[in-house]
Amino acid sequence: MTAFPTDHLAPAEVLSGAAPLADVGPAPRRTPAEEARTLIARNRMGALATVSADGSPWGSLVLYAALADGTPVLCLSTLAEHGRNVVGDARASLVVGEPDVKGDPLDSGRVTLAGHLETPGGEELDVARAAYKDASPASGLYGGFGDFTYYVLRVERVRWVGGYGRMDSTDADAYHAAEPDPVASGAAYAIEHLNADHADALLDMARALGGHPDATEATCVRIDRYGLDLTVKTPRGIAETRIAFAEPANRPGDLRAATVELARRARGATS
């Protein structure tokens, strides 16, 4: 059996940046389970991998819905190869990427859920049908055709990748117990607004709260309910720093108050 390395074999300078010059307080992040749940909640299209009758892999684009615990729901036809595949082999995986990717697509989020497909019954079938109809209103018609079957993906493995150097695995229990980030729908607008209209405030944050008092420029690259990530330019090189909100944000509208509080705190520290 071939052994594969667990880490990238890259020169150290490629993976290092300018070290902070001051202590940075603890800055919580979304857990891998929260990241995975957020991606699944934010999208409705994914790549389904199934096993063909001859044992070869088969990938196809599918629409899915998600139950309250993040379990994906699919409605598959046996007229499609993936629909025929799962009749013979229930093993499957679903890959879902970040919607509306800007910039380098490999530096964006994606998640793979692996497990097996199962036909739900009873109340779960009713809930699955309703969830799928919300995602695809036309399924109220085609979902009743004889060649279509509703499936749920019983998740067994979860692998999240957030971009370069940001990845982790989690288990099914943690995935189902996690909550999607409630501010994710407003993140793209918040990032664009901060970078376009509040570059001075971001620079203050990087200098006073992000550990880089010699920063010359700061750009917001990610934001979530717990805080924001900045890419910082300094005379010593480029670095990334994480700055936590005073309190987690619980809805998209909370991001404005949370970032205003950071800006005021940063200005107070530098004045």
C-alpha positions as CSV (number, residue, x, y, z in Angstrom):
1,M,0.0,0.0,0.0
2,T,1.3,3.4,-0.9
3,A,1.9,5.8,2.0
4,F,1.0,9.4,1.5
5,P,2.3,12.3,3.5
6,T,-0.1,14.2,5.8
7,D,1.4,17.6,5.2
8,H,2.3,19.7,2.2
9,L,6.0,19.4,1.3
10,A,6.5,23.1,0.8
11,P,9.4,25.5,1.7
12,A,8.9,26.9,5.1
13,E,8.9,30.5,3.8
14,V,5.9,29.8,1.6
15,L,3.8,28.9,4.6
16,S,5.0,31.6,7.0
17,G,4.2,35.3,7.2
18,A,5.1,38.3,9.3
19,A,4.8,37.3,13.0
20,P,2.7,39.5,15.3
21,L,4.6,42.0,17.3
22,A,2.1,42.2,20.1
23,D,-0.1,39.6,21.9
24,V,-3.4,38.9,20.3
25,G,-6.3,37.8,22.5
26,P,-8.2,34.5,21.9
27,A,-10.2,34.6,18.7
28,P,-12.7,31.8,18.4
29,R,-13.5,30.4,14.9
30,R,-16.3,28.3,13.5
31,T,-15.7,24.6,14.2
32,P,-15.3,22.3,11.2
33,A,-18.8,21.0,12.0
34,E,-20.2,24.6,11.9
35,E,-18.3,25.3,8.7
36,A,-19.8,22.2,7.1
37,R,-23.3,22.9,8.3
38,T,-23.0,26.5,7.0
39,L,-21.9,25.4,3.5
40,I,-24.7,22.9,3.3
41,A,-27.3,25.4,4.5
42,R,-26.1,28.1,2.0
43,N,-26.3,26.0,-1.1
44,R,-28.7,23.7,-3.0
45,M,-26.5,22.2,-5.7
46,G,-23.7,19.7,-5.2
47,A,-21.7,17.0,-6.9
48,L,-22.9,13.5,-6.1
49,A,-20.5,10.6,-6.4
50,T,-21.9,7.1,-6.7
51,V,-20.6,3.6,-7.6
52,S,-21.5,2.2,-11.0
53,A,-22.3,-1.5,-11.6
54,D,-18.8,-2.2,-12.8
55,G,-17.2,-0.5,-9.7
56,S,-16.2,2.7,-11.4
57,P,-16.9,6.1,-9.8
58,W,-19.6,8.3,-11.3
59,G,-20.0,12.0,-10.5
60,S,-23.1,14.1,-11.3
61,L,-24.6,17.4,-10.5
62,V,-27.7,17.2,-8.3
63,L,-30.0,19.4,-6.4
64,Y,-30.5,18.7,-2.7
65,A,-32.3,20.0,0.4
66,A,-31.3,19.7,4.0
67,L,-33.3,18.6,7.0
68,A,-33.1,20.5,10.3
69,D,-30.0,18.4,11.4
70,G,-28.2,19.0,8.1
71,T,-29.1,15.6,6.6
72,P,-29.2,16.0,2.8
73,V,-32.3,15.0,0.9
74,L,-32.1,14.0,-2.8
75,C,-34.7,13.0,-5.3
76,L,-33.2,10.7,-7.9
77,S,-34.5,9.1,-11.1
78,T,-33.5,5.7,-12.4
79,L,-33.4,7.3,-15.8
80,A,-30.2,8.9,-14.6
81,E,-27.1,6.8,-14.1
82,H,-26.7,7.9,-10.5
83,G,-30.2,6.8,-9.8
84,R,-29.5,3.4,-11.1
85,N,-26.2,3.2,-9.3
86,V,-27.6,3.8,-5.8
87,V,-30.1,0.9,-6.3
88,G,-27.2,-1.5,-6.5
89,D,-24.8,0.3,-4.1
90,A,-26.0,2.8,-1.5
91,R,-22.5,4.3,-0.9
92,A,-22.3,7.9,-1.9
93,S,-20.7,11.2,-1.2
94,L,-21.9,14.8,-1.8
95,V,-19.5,17.7,-2.4
96,V,-20.9,21.2,-1.9
97,G,-18.9,24.4,-2.5
98,E,-19.2,27.9,-1.4
99,P,-21.8,29.9,-3.4
100,D,-20.8,33.1,-5.3
101,V,-17.0,32.5,-5.2
102,K,-14.8,35.5,-5.9
103,G,-11.1,35.3,-6.6
104,D,-9.2,32.0,-6.4
105,P,-11.8,29.2,-6.3
106,L,-9.3,26.9,-4.5
107,D,-9.2,29.4,-1.7
108,S,-12.9,29.1,-1.0
109,G,-14.9,26.7,1.2
110,R,-16.2,23.2,0.3
111,V,-17.3,20.2,2.2
112,T,-17.6,16.5,1.4
113,L,-20.2,14.4,3.2
114,A,-19.8,10.7,2.8
115,G,-22.1,7.9,3.8
116,H,-24.9,5.9,2.3
117,L,-28.2,6.8,0.7
118,E,-31.4,5.4,2.3
119,T,-35.1,5.8,1.5
120,P,-36.8,7.4,4.4
121,G,-40.2,6.3,5.6
122,G,-43.2,7.6,7.6
123,E,-42.9,11.1,9.0
124,E,-39.3,11.5,7.9
125,L,-40.4,10.9,4.3
126,D,-43.0,13.6,4.6
127,V,-40.5,16.0,6.1
128,A,-38.0,15.1,3.4
129,R,-40.5,15.7,0.6
130,A,-41.5,19.1,2.1
131,A,-37.9,20.2,2.4
132,Y,-37.0,19.2,-1.1
133,K,-40.1,20.9,-2.5
134,D,-38.9,24.2,-0.8
135,A,-35.6,23.7,-2.8
136,S,-37.3,22.6,-6.0
137,P,-41.0,23.6,-6.2
138,A,-41.3,21.5,-9.4
139,S,-40.6,18.4,-7.4
140,G,-44.2,18.5,-6.2
141,L,-44.9,17.2,-9.7
142,Y,-42.0,15.1,-10.9
143,G,-41.3,13.7,-7.4
144,G,-44.4,11.6,-7.8
145,F,-43.2,9.9,-11.0
146,G,-42.5,6.2,-10.8
147,D,-38.9,6.5,-11.7
148,F,-38.1,9.0,-8.9
149,T,-37.2,8.1,-5.3
150,Y,-36.5,10.3,-2.3
151,Y,-33.3,9.5,-0.5
152,V,-31.5,10.9,2.6
153,L,-27.8,10.7,2.9
154,R,-26.8,9.1,6.2
155,V,-23.7,11.0,6.9
156,E,-20.7,8.9,8.2
157,R,-17.7,11.1,7.3
158,V,-17.3,14.9,7.0
159,R,-14.3,16.7,5.4
160,W,-14.2,20.5,5.3
161,V,-11.8,22.6,3.3
162,G,-11.8,26.4,3.8
163,G,-9.1,27.3,1.4
164,Y,-5.3,27.1,1.4
165,G,-4.1,25.7,4.7
166,R,-7.6,25.6,6.2
167,M,-9.1,22.1,6.5
168,D,-10.2,19.6,9.0
169,S,-12.4,16.5,9.5
170,T,-15.3,16.0,11.9
171,D,-17.7,13.2,12.7
172,A,-21.4,12.8,12.0
173,D,-22.5,13.5,15.6
174,A,-20.7,16.8,15.7
175,Y,-22.0,17.7,12.2
176,H,-25.6,17.1,13.1
177,A,-25.3,18.9,16.4
178,A,-23.7,22.0,15.0
179,E,-25.6,25.2,13.9
180,P,-25.2,26.9,10.5
181,D,-23.7,30.4,10.9
182,P,-26.7,32.7,11.1
183,V,-24.7,35.7,9.6
184,A,-23.4,33.8,6.6
185,S,-25.9,35.3,4.2
186,G,-24.6,38.8,5.0
187,A,-20.9,38.0,5.0
188,A,-20.1,38.8,1.4
189,Y,-21.8,42.2,1.6
190,A,-20.1,43.0,4.9
191,I,-16.6,42.1,3.5
192,E,-17.2,44.2,0.4
193,H,-18.5,47.2,2.4
194,L,-15.6,47.1,5.0
195,N,-13.0,47.0,2.3
196,A,-14.5,49.6,0.1
197,D,-15.6,52.2,2.8
198,H,-13.7,51.4,6.0
199,A,-10.1,50.6,5.0
200,D,-8.9,53.0,7.7
201,A,-10.9,51.2,10.4
202,L,-9.5,47.8,9.3
203,L,-6.0,49.3,9.5
204,D,-6.7,50.5,13.0
205,M,-7.9,47.0,13.9
206,A,-4.8,45.3,12.5
207,R,-2.5,47.7,14.4
208,A,-4.3,47.8,17.7
209,L,-6.1,44.5,18.0
210,G,-4.4,42.2,15.5
211,G,-0.9,42.3,16.8
212,H,0.7,44.3,13.9
213,P,1.3,47.9,15.0
214,D,3.5,48.4,11.9
215,A,0.7,47.5,9.5
216,T,0.5,49.7,6.4
217,E,-2.7,48.1,4.9
218,A,-5.4,45.7,6.0
219,T,-8.0,43.8,4.0
220,C,-11.0,41.8,5.3
221,V,-10.9,38.4,3.7
222,R,-13.4,36.5,5.9
223,I,-16.1,37.3,8.4
224,D,-18.4,35.1,10.5
225,R,-20.4,35.2,13.7
226,Y,-17.3,35.1,15.9
227,G,-15.1,37.7,14.2
228,L,-13.1,38.6,11.1
229,D,-9.9,37.6,9.4
230,L,-7.6,40.3,8.0
231,T,-4.7,40.1,5.5
232,V,-2.2,42.6,6.7
233,K,0.7,44.2,4.8
234,T,3.7,45.2,6.9
235,P,7.3,46.2,6.1
236,R,8.2,42.7,7.4
237,G,5.9,41.0,4.9
238,I,2.3,39.9,4.6
239,A,0.4,38.1,7.5
240,E,-3.1,37.1,8.4
241,T,-4.7,37.9,11.7
242,R,-7.9,37.0,13.4
243,I,-9.9,39.5,15.5
244,A,-12.8,38.4,17.7
245,F,-16.1,40.2,18.2
246,A,-17.0,41.2,21.7
247,E,-20.0,39.0,21.4
248,P,-21.1,36.5,18.7
249,A,-23.4,37.9,16.1
250,N,-26.7,36.1,15.8
251,R,-28.2,37.6,12.6
252,P,-26.8,39.3,9.6
253,G,-27.8,42.7,10.9
254,D,-25.6,42.2,13.9
255,L,-22.4,42.4,11.8
256,R,-22.6,46.2,11.6
257,A,-22.8,46.7,15.4
258,A,-20.1,44.1,15.9
259,T,-17.6,45.7,13.5
260,V,-18.4,49.2,14.7
261,E,-17.5,48.1,18.3
262,L,-14.2,46.7,17.0
263,A,-13.4,50.0,15.2
264,R,-14.2,52.0,18.3
265,R,-12.1,49.7,20.5
266,A,-9.2,49.9,18.0
267,R,-9.4,53.7,17.8
268,G,-9.4,53.9,21.6
269,A,-6.3,51.8,21.8
270,T,-4.4,53.9,19.3
271,S,-5.5,57.3,20.6
